Amino acid sequence: MKKFFALIYIIIFISIVFLFTSCNSLGEEKIQKVGMLVENSINDQTWGNKGYKGLLEIREEFDVDVYFKEEVKTEQEVDRAVQEFANKGVNLIFGHSSIYGKMFDNISKSYPDIHFVYANGGYSNDNLTSLNFSSHAMGFFGGMVAGEMTKTNKVAIIAAYEWQPEIEGFYEGVHFQNPNAEVLMNFVNSWDNKERALELYNQMNKKDADVFYPAGDAFSVSVINQVKSDGNYAIGFVTDQAELGGKTVLTSTVQHVDQLYLLAAKQFNKGELKGGIFTYDFGDDVITMGEFSEEVPKPFRKKLKESINEYIESGLLPNEK
């Protein structure tokens, strides 16, 4: 009988140890505190602000402390910020730019208890996740709107960098909708250089372009304000920029990075966020078209919506069928 009770006690003891260990393991997977590094400013009304909103949504959803640092651009600044976050007990860090991919890859192994997430890049490892937007389709549908609405048959894209996928998409979308339209394009080679962007806008405006797609962060606001002043049309970028221009902003190509960050946080909290490179599109509800100006004819809006739905179902853009 004594052996029997001794066996029972051993089983109970092992069960308690297992339960305690499991609880600790689960705790390690849960969000403790969250940090975010921003390359420029959270007050840019576009990309930086969207990322910050995502951080605030995570704070509200999980009732945890969150921290952010702006103007973090160099490897030394990243190292310093990550160490500071680690000292505060942060175990999930978002780098709100593609520049953080390589930097995070270099230091992530030194912080095995922290999961690193960043946007739009090709670096990953066990505790490093890259979240990418499939921007080609986004540009395509924005291009369709520009091709439909141009009166001079000249539209323009002012992009930050030549590698942006939305550039080719925009070009294809314009020509699909309006084969007679000419697409002018040039590059700021910066996400934020407003002076350079406005200089390019003025050059294209003199060439009779009347629909502009400013595909950059801070400079998109400045360009749209000038577009409105000159009586031209614009396609908003990253955020729904309808409020900037009223009738001027025909629609916007919106990336809901705030929702994507919240999704990643939920996955991390469940222990389901994996290291790797993941891509999201219209079908994931993290890319949408923004509010339409009343200038855009309702029959065309209906056609565009149908084209987007068909793309979600088939994976094929209208020009690929």
N, C-alpha and C positions, 0 to 999 in steps of 0.2 A: 504493500500500500504506500509506504514511504517513497519507494522508487516511482510509483505512479504520480504522486503529488510533485515530486522533484521534477519529473518530466514535464508536468503541466507548467510549473514555474519557469522552466527553461524556455518552453514554447512562448509563454506570455512575454518573457524578457526579450526574446528575439523579435517578437512582433512589435514591441514598443520601440526597440532600437531601429527596426526597419521603417516604422512609421515616422520616427523622428528624423531619420536620414532622408526619407522621401520628402518630408515637409521642408527640410533645408534645401534639398535639390530644387523643389518647386519655387522656393523663395528666391533662389539664385536666378531663375528664369524670369521672374517678375520684374517689372519696372521699379526701380528705386528712385532715381532722379534722372532728368533728361537734359542734355546740353545741345546747343546748336552753334555752329560757326557760320558766319555770313561773310561772303567775300567783300561786299560793299555795304549797303545800307538797308535797314528794314523799312525805311520811309520812302522807297523809290516808286511807290504806287504800282509796281509790277512784280517782278520775280522775288526780290528780297522781302517785300511785304507779304507775299503769298506764303513763303516759307515760315515767316514769323507767325502768321495766323495758324499754320499747322501746329506749331509749337504750343500756342495757346489752347488749341483744341485738345492736344494731348494732356495738357495740364488739367483742363476741365474734365476730360473723360476719366482720368486715373487719379485725380486729386494728388498730384505729386509736384515737388518743386522743379522748376525748369530754369535754365540759364542760357543766355546767348551772348555772343561776342561779335561785334561788327568789325569791318575792315581787317579781317584776318586773311592774309594773302601769302605770306612766306612760310617756309618750312619751320623756321625758328618760332614764328608766331603761333603756328599750329601746335608745335611741341609744348610751348608754354601754356597754351589754352587747355589742351587735353590734360596736362598734368594738374592744372588747377581744377578742372572738372572732376578728375579722379579723386583728388583730395576731398572734394565735397560729397563723394559717394555716388557720382553719376555712373550709370551702367549702360546707357544708350546715348550715343552721340550722332547727331546729324550734321553732315557737312553740306551746306546748301550751295554747292557749285561742283562742276566737274573737276575743278583744280584740286579738290581734296582727295581724289582717288589714289594717286601715286603716294601722296603724303601719308594718308591713312594706311596704305599697304606697307609703307616703310616702318610704321610704329605700332601697328595693331597687335603684333605678336608680343610686344612688351606690356600689353594691357589685355590679358586673356579674359578678364572678368567684364570687359566693356565690349559691346557690339557697336560697330561703326557702320553708318549708312550715309551714302552720298548720292548725288543726282547726276545722271547722264555721263557714264564713263565705262571703261573696260577693265578696271582692276577689281579683283575680288579674292577673298580667302575665307577661312573658316569663320572668322568674326568680322568680315567686311562684306557688305551688300551694296550693289549698285542698282539704283532704280532709274530706269530709262523710259522716256516718252517716245513713242513712235510718231515723230513729228512730220514725216513725209505726207501722210494723209491729211493732217491738220493744214499744212500749207496748200495741199491740192484743193481742198474745199474753200479755203480763203481765196485761192486763185480763181475758182469758178465765179465767186461773187464779184471779184475785180473785173473779170472778163465780161460779165453780164452788164456791169454798171458803167464801164468807161464810155464816154461820149467822143473822145478823141482817138480811140483805139490805141492809146498809149498808157500803160500802167507801170508802176515802179516799185521795186523792193529795195529797201535800205536795210541791209543785214549787218549783224555784228561781225560774223566770220563766214568765210567761204564754205566751210565744212557743214554748216547747219542743214539738216535734212529737209527742213521746210522750204528751203530756197528752190530746190529742184521740184518739190511738190507744187509750189506756187506757180512756177513756170509752166508745168504740165497742165495744171488746172485752168489757167488763163487760156491756153491754146485749145484745150478741150472745149471750153465754153464759147470761145471766140477766136477762131483760126486767123482772123485778120488783125488781132491785137499784137502790138509790139511790147515786149517786156524789157524795161530798162532796169539795170541792177548795178549796185556798187556796195562796198564794204567799209564799215567804220573801223574795223580791226580793234574794237573795244565794245564792251557791253554798255558803256556809260558816257562816252565822249559826245556830249550834246552838241558842241560847236561843230565838230566834224559831220555829225549826222545832219544838222541844219544846212551846212554847206552843200552836202550832197543833195539834199532836198531842193535847194534853190536851183542847182544845176539841172535837175530833172524837171522841175516846174517850168523852167525856161524852154524845155524841149516839149512842152505841152502834155506831159503826163498829168492825168487828173484823178487817178486812184493810187494811193500809196500804202505800202505794207512795211511799217517800221519794225523789223524783226530784231529788236534788242531790248535791253532792260530799261534803264533810266531814260535813255534818249527817245524811246517811243512816245512818251508823254509830250516832250518838247516838239517833236515832229507833228503830232496830231494837233497840238495847239496852233501851229503854223498852218497846217492844212486847213483847219477850220477858218482861220483868218483870211486865207486866200480863196475860200469857196470851193475847195476840192473835196475829194472823198478819202477816207482812210479805212484800213482793216486793223483792228486792235490786236495786240499781241500779249499772250500769256494770261492776262486778266481781262475781264469783261470791261472794256473801256468806253462803253456807250455813254456814260455820264460825262465824259470829257468833251464829247463833240456833238451830242444831240443827233441831228440828222446826218452830220458829217461822218460819224463812225458807222459804216454800213453793217458791220458785225465784228466779232472778235474771234480769234482762234485761242481758246482758253485751255490752259493746262492746270488742272486742279491738284497742284503739288501738295497743298495743305491736306487734302483728303488722302493722298498717297502716303504721306508721312504718318497720318493717323492709322491707316491700314497697317503699315509696317510696325507701328507701336503695338497695335492689337496682336499681331502675329508674335512679336517678341514677348509680350506679356503671357502668351500661351505656350511659349517655348517652341514656336513653330517658325520663327524667322531664321532662314538659312543664309549662309554666305553664298554669294553667287551674283550673276548678272541677270536682271529680270526686266522685261519690256512690257509697257502698258499702252493701250490704244483706246479708241472710241468705245469698243465693246466692254471695256473695263470701267466705264463711266468716269474716267479721270481726264479725258479730253472731250470737249464739247465745243459747239459754236455758241457765241454769246448772243445777246439780245440783238435783234435786227432793227435797223433804222426803218422808219416808215417809207423812206425813199425806195427801198427794195421791194419790187412787186410781189404780191402774195403768191401768184402762180409760180414764180421762180423759187420763193422760199419753200413752197411745197415740194417742188422738184428736188431741191437741195436736200431736204429732210429725207425724202425717199432714197436719194443716192447714198446718203450716210447710212441709212438702215440696211440697204442692200450690201454696202461695204462691210458692215458689222456681221451680216449673215454669211457672206461669201468670202470675205477677205480680199476681194478684188475691187480696185478703184474703177470708176466708169470708163476710163481709157484702157483698161486691161481686159475688158470683156470681149 
